[in-house]
Amino acid sequence: MKKTNTKNNPRLLLTFLICAVGILLLLQVFNGLQKNKNQEQVNSQADVKTFQSEMLDFNVNIPQRTIVNEQLTFVDLSLDESKINISRNGTNFNNLEDYLKDFDSKRELVVTSSKSTEINEYKGVKRIEEFDVGPVQEQAIIYYYLDGWIYTLTTASKDLYDELDQIARSFRYTP
């Protein structure tokens, strides 16, 4: 039987070096991805501010570039040329389902998508609504029922659907 001398075998040494370099490159790429991910998290946290509505008893995290217009029953959040509206209305209904049944019976709209949602312990409904009349053709709207109040977070801009979801996830009722 012939013994292989590993000290003088160039193929074995070359294979070992290629594997070592490959592992080092993979570690470097992975480390770079981790740094990018951490930087994105820092940037996304730095790009938001908290808005506290004193009149409507809520706070939300909104993008830094947002222009806020707070009125007695609503807040408009302007982002570039589009808006997200947060409003609060009183109701005599005891739950959101009954409110929405009554509300829908009095409006000319088609609900193209509807799903129950729970964000920060608040049960709500997220819908896409289309209107047959008026200037708004379609809107995304999230409804919450809190202590006899109906809060809605709404946008008619498809470009802001992601921001609407992010703002809804940060929504806090502050009575």
Sequence and secondary structure as in RCSB ss.txt:
>XXXX:A:sequence
MKKTNTKNNPRLLLTFLICAVGILLLLQVFNGLQKNKNQEQVNSQADVKTFQSEMLDFNVNIPQRTIVNEQLTFV
DLSLDESKINISRNGTNFNNLEDYLKDFDSKRELVVTSSKSTEINEYKGVKRIEEFDVGPVQEQAIIYYYLDGWI
YTLTTASKDLYDELDQIARSFRYTP
>XXXX:A:secstr
     TTS HHHHHHHHHHHHHHHHHHHHHHHHHHHHHHHHHHHHHTEEEEEETTTTEEEEEETT EEEE SSEE
EEEETTEEEEEEEEE S SSHHHHHHHHHHTS EEEEEEEEEEETTEEEEEEEEEESSSS  EEEEEEEEETTEE
EEEEES GGGHHHHHHHHHH EE  
